[in-house]
């Protein structure tokens, strides 16, 4: 029995909780698997008797598969219906999870992870557009806030859960736990997800279908390789191929009568401003999300499981703040949520910039809560704001556009932060060597314990410097957030008049 979307006058939040549960379950397992495998790599090196460079493709292959399919998700939803695409993607992801739990060779696990990524790449953008359409305009903030809980909670709980499974059971359980979640999602979704309207797509953008996935996958790969070296062959080839493909893709999309991604929406000043703010905010968030776990593991020597437990206050705070931020978004709009959220993140980064080798888990509780609350306050409201600024018939295409670029920004943030951290640690190491030389001491005279302590101290100071830099990035995002305007929904906003309906092919 299919449900249909109810008009705003008859809407009750309780009426969509069950279909919302199906979408949340699907999004949760996909986002969870994006981070869970990082913990298991060292164990897989032993189990498969191979090297880390080979096994790194378990993570990279998953990421590239997602990056390649995300640009297609909007067109697929318009062509076949969001419900069909979402449930098909969940089926592909669940089958991929079953297969990932079976191999005895690394090559097969890499291949099955690619299959997982192909399914998972459609789940988040299609699910986000689906949830946006489920709610009337007056309730869209709180509904999107509820949907955003797994988006932030899953990456935080991933290391804890996977670390526990790897340490006390088997890495295969990282994939096996997806099976019941996928089945629940399919059972509820097939019965309770309302049928969404299909758009009349007059044709297929064949050139865009080739160039779009190639551009975003190549760029994601190139910037991810930049974490090792920005001048390596892999990095340069990925960035060059991605840049050429992206330029060709943009030209093809503006010329096409049936574009894969409707880039004409970028002519809207409000939408383009929101996109830029989102990129900078996301980059700033990664200063906290990515760097602190690395500090705990590399400088402080925490295990993956202990690191995950330490970060739990952040996940709890973000989960609690999400629905509150949704309610506030419906009342006051996005501007002050972004400004306050990034200000909280900046405050957390300032406290992180004072960590050292004596820092304990309890010392990080307050900044973790601040960071989690800041993320929960702005992440989903920012996404909802962008959807509000787009014409209603372009929601599927907008989620494809924003998620495609977010994949690239995430990789760019990690690679840039690794580069900054490496550079600052090297500079701090040189300073320490100069100070030791001035005091008449040499490394050859130092004991192994002293050398280890010196290495950890240099690394900790490198983290401090990197956290300091990210403070200004987050503050810059907060200042740009002041440019955001609440306005009206894109379909009603006069600023969208430049985006002609006949160009949208909906």
N, C-alpha and C positions, 0 to 999 in steps of 0.2 A: 504493500500500500504506500503510495507516494504522498508526500506532503506538498503543499504549495505555499509560496511566500504570502504572508498575511499583510493586508494594508496597515498603515501606521496606526490608524484609529483603533484597530483590534489587536495591536501587538502587545504581547506580554513576554517579559524576559524568560519566564519559565517555559514558554512554548518552544524555544529554540535550544534549551539546555541539552537535550538528548542529541540532536544533530551536531551541536557544538562539541559534544563529547567525542563524537566520531572524528571530527577534524582535529581536535586537540591530541587525540591518541595517535593519529597518523603523523602529525607534525612532531610530536614528542619523540617517537622512535627514530625519525629521520635525523633530527638535530642531535639526538643522543649519540648516534653512530658517527657523527662528524668529529667527535672528540674522543670517543671511547677507545679507539684503536691505538692512539698515541701511547697509552699506558702499556699496551701489550707487546709493543715492537721488540723490546729486549728479550722477552720470553719466546717470541716467535723465531728469533735468530737461532736460539738453541733447538727448538722443536723441529724447524725445517733445515737446520744445519746449513745456513746461508748467511750472507752479509747484510748489514743494515741498509746499504745503498739499494739493494734489490727490494727489500721489504718496505722501503720508503714509498714504493709505488702502490702499496696497499692504501696509503693515505692520499697520495698524489692522484692515482687513478680514479678514486672515488670523487675527489674534488673536480677533476677535469670532466668527468662524466656529468656531474651536476651542472658545471658551467656551460657545457655544450647543449644541454637539453632545456635549461631555463628560458632562453629566448624563444623557444618553440611553444612553451606552455600556454601563453595567451592565445596564440592562433589556434592551437588544438582545442582550447576551451570554447572559443567562438565557433569552431567548426563542428565539434562533436558534443559539446555540452560539458559544463564544469563537473557535474556529477560523474559522468562516464570517465572523464580524464582522471579525476581524483582517485576514484576506486581502482581504475586500471593501474595507476602509478603505485598505489598501495599494494596491489597484487604483485607487481613486478618487484617491488622492494622486499616484500615478504618472501617471495620465492628466492630472491637473491640472498636473503638472510639464511634461509635453510641451506642453500648451497655453500655459503661461506663457512658454515659450521662443519662441513664434511671433508675438505681437501687435506691431503698429506703432502702436497707440494706447493711451494710458494707461488708458482706461476698460476696455478688454478685459483688460489685465493685472490690473487690480483684480478684475474678475469671476472670472478664472481663479485668482487667489490665494484668493478666497473658496472656490472649489471645492476647492483644495488643503487649506485649513483644515478643511473639512467632513470630509475623509478623515483628515487628520492628528490631529484631535481625538479620534478613537477609538483610535488606534494605541497611545499611551502608557498610558492606564489599562487597556485590554484586555490589552496586552502585559505590564504589571506583574502583573495578576491571573493571567495565564497562567503566567508564570514562577514565581510563588508556588505555584501548584498543581502544577507540574512536580516540585518538590523535596519530599522528606519533611521532617518537622519538624526533624530533627537536622541537616539540611544547608541549610535555607532561607536562612540568613544568607549563606553563601558563594555560593549560586546567585544570590540577589538582588544581592549585591555585584558579581558579574560582569556582570549585566544593567545595573547602574547606571553602568558605565564610559561608555557613549555619552551618558548623561543629562548628565554633567558635561564630558566631553571634547568633544562636538559644539559646544556654545556657545563653548568656548575656541578651537577650531580654525576655527570658522566665519569670523571676521573675517580670519584669515590666508589661508584658501583663497579666499574671495570677493574679498578685496583683490587677490590675485595674478591671479585670473581677470579681474576688471574692468580692472586696469592693463595686463595683457599679452595678453588675449584678448578676451572679450566677456562682458557681464553675462548673456547667455543661457545660458552654460555653468553658471551657478549652478543652473539647473533641469535642464539636460541631464545633469549628472552623477548625478541621481537615477534616471534611466532604468535603467542597468545594476544599480544597487543594488536598485531595486524589482523588477526581473526576477529577480535572484538570490533575493531574499526570497520571491517567489511560487513559484519552482521548488522551493526547499528546503521552504518552508512547506507547500505542497500535498501533498508526499510524506512529510515527516518530522514535522510537527506532530501530536501525538496528538489524537484526538478528545476533547473535553471534554464532560462530561455537561450536558445541557440541564435547566434547572429548569422545573417545571410552573408557569408564570405564569398564574394564573386569569383575568386580565383586564388591560386597559390603563388606566393612570392618565391619562386624557385631559386633565384639568385640569393635572396635574403636567407633562405633556409640553409644554404651552403656557407655563405660568408658570416652570418651571425654567430652560429656555434663555433666556427673556426676562429673568429676574432676573439670572443670572450674566453674560450678555452686556451688559446695561445697566450693571451695576455695574463691570464691567471697562472699559467705554467711559468711564463717568463719572470714575473715578479716573485713567484714562490722560490724559483731558483736563485733569485737575487740575495736570498738569505745566506747562501754559501759564497757567491761572488757575483758582483754586478758586471764583471767583464768576462765571465766564462762563456764558452760557446753555447751552452744550453740556454743561458739567460739571454744572450744577444739574439739567438735564433728565435726564441719564443717571443721576445719583445718586438723584433723586426717583423716577423710574420703576423703577429697580432695587430701591430700598428697599420701595416699595409691592408690587412683584411678589414680592420675597423674603418679605415678611410673609404675603402671600396664599398663597405656595407652601408655607411652613412649616405654616400652618393646614391647607391642603388635604392635605398629606402625613400629618399626624397623624390626620386624619379618614378618609383613604382606606384601604380594605381592600387595595388593591393599589398601594402607593406607588412612585413612580419612584425616589426615594432613600429608603432606610430610615433616617429620622432618629431612630428610637427607640434606635438604637445609642448615641446621645449620652447616654442615661441611665446608661451605664457610666462610672463615675468615672475608671477607668484610661484608657479610650478618649478621653474628653473632655480629660483632662489632657494626653495625648499630642498631641491636635490643637492645643491652645493652645501647647504647647512647640514644635511644628513651625512654627506661624505666626510666633512670635517669632524662632525660629532662622533661618527663611527670610528674615525681614525683616533680621536682622543680617547674614546672608550677602550680601545685596544691597548692603550698605554697602561691601563689598569688591569684589563682582563688577561692579557698575554704576559705582561712582565712580572707581575707578582708571583704567579705559580712557578715561573722560571727562577726567580730569586730564591724561593723556598726550597726548590729541588737542587739548584746548582750551587748556591752560596751557603745555604743553611743545612743542606744535606737531608731534607725531608724526603720520605718516600712518597709515591703517588697517592697512596691511601691516606697518609697523614696530611698531605697537601689538600686533598679533596675535603677532608674533615675541617681543616682550617678555613677553607673558603665557603663553608656552608652558611655562615651568617649573611654573606653577600647574596646567595641564592634565595634565602628566606626573605630578606629585605626586598629584593626585586619582585618576588612573587606576591608579597603583601601589598606592594605599592602599585602594581599593575592595575588592579580594578579601581583603586582610588584615583589614579591618574586618568583612567577612562572616564570616570564621573566628572572630574575637573575639566577634562577636555570638552565634554559636552556643554559645560557652563562657561568656560573662559577661553577656549581655544588653545592653540599649541604654543604661542610665543613664550609665556612665562613658565610653562612646564619645561621647555627646552633650556631656557636661561637658568632656572633654578636647578634643573637636573644636572647640567654641565657644571654649574657652580659647586654642587655637592661632589661631583667627580673630581673637580680641581682640588677641593679641600682634601679629598682622600689621597690624591696623587701627592699633595704637599706632605702629608704624613708618611706616605710610602717613601718619599725622598730622604727620610731620616732613618731608614732601616739600616741595621748593621748585623754583625755576627752574633750579637746577644739578643736579637729580636725574637720574642716568643709568640706563639699563636694568640695568646690573650692580649698582647700588645696591638694586634691588628683588628680586634673585634669592632672598634668604633669606625675606623676608616673603611672596613669592609661593609658595614651597615650603610655608611654614607654612600659608598660607591654603588651598592646594590639598589638603594633607594633612588639614587640619581638615574641609574639605567632604567629602572622601572617607571620612573616619572616621564621619560622622554622617548624611549625607543618606539613603542607602538603608537603613541600620539603623533610622532613624526611621520610614520607610515600612513596613518589615517589622514593626516593633513594633506599628504600628497594625493591620496585617493580622492579627497574632497575637492582638490583643485583640478581634477580631471573630469571631462564629460563622463556621465554615468555609463555610457555604452563603451567606454574605453578602459574600464576598470581592469579587465583581464590583461590587456596589453600593458597597462601601467605597472602592475605587479611584476610582469615579466621584465620590463625595463629596469625597475628599481632593484630587483633581486639579481639581475645579470651584473649590474655595476657594483652591487654590494659584494659579490663574489670576488671581483677584481680588487676592490678597496680592502677587503679583509686580507688578501694575499699581500697587497702592497704594504699594509700596515705592519704585518708580521716581518716582512723582509726588511723594511726600513728600520724598524725597532732593533732587529738583530744587528744591522749594520751600525747603527748608532751605539748600541751596547758594546759591540766589539771594538769600535774606535775609541770609546771613552775608557774601556778597561785597558786597552793598550797604552793610552796616554797616562792613565794612573799608574800603570806598571812602570813606565819610563820614569815618572816622577819618583817612585819608590826606589828604583835602581840608582838614580842620581843622588837621592838622600843617603842611601847606604854607602855609595862611593865616597861622598863627602865625609862620612863618618869613619871611613877607612875599613869598611866591611865589604865582603864579596859573597856571592851566592855559593861559591865552592866551600866556604867555611861554615855555612848554615846547615843545621840538622834537617833531616827530612820533614820532621814535624814543623819546624819553623818555615820551611819552604811551602808546605801545604797551607799553613796559616796565612802566609803572605799572599799566596795565590787567591785564597778565599777573600781576603781583605780587599785586594785589588778588584776582584769581581763585584764585591758588594758596593764599592765606591763607584764602579761603572754603572751599576743599577741605579744608585742614587742620582748620578748625573743624568741618566736617561729619564728617570721619573721627573726631574726638574724640567727638562725640555718639554715633556708631555703636559706639564701644568699649563704652559703657555698655549699649546694647541687646544686644550679643553677650554681655556678662557677665551681664546679667539672664537671658538664655536659658540660659546655663550653670548658673546657680543654680536655675532652675526645673527643669532637667534632673535635679536631685537628687530630685525628686518622682516620677520615673518608676520603676515597679516592673517587675521581670522577669515575675513571675507565670507563669500557664499560658496556653496557647492559649485564645482566646476561646470556642471550642466546648466547652472543658472547664472553664472558669473559672466558679466559682460566682457571681462578680460579674455574669455575663451572664444570670443567671436572670431578671432583670427583662425581658429581651427575649424574649418568648414566641415559640416556634417557629411557632405558628399565625398569628402576626402577620407572619411573613416571607414566606409564600406561596411556599415553595421546595419 
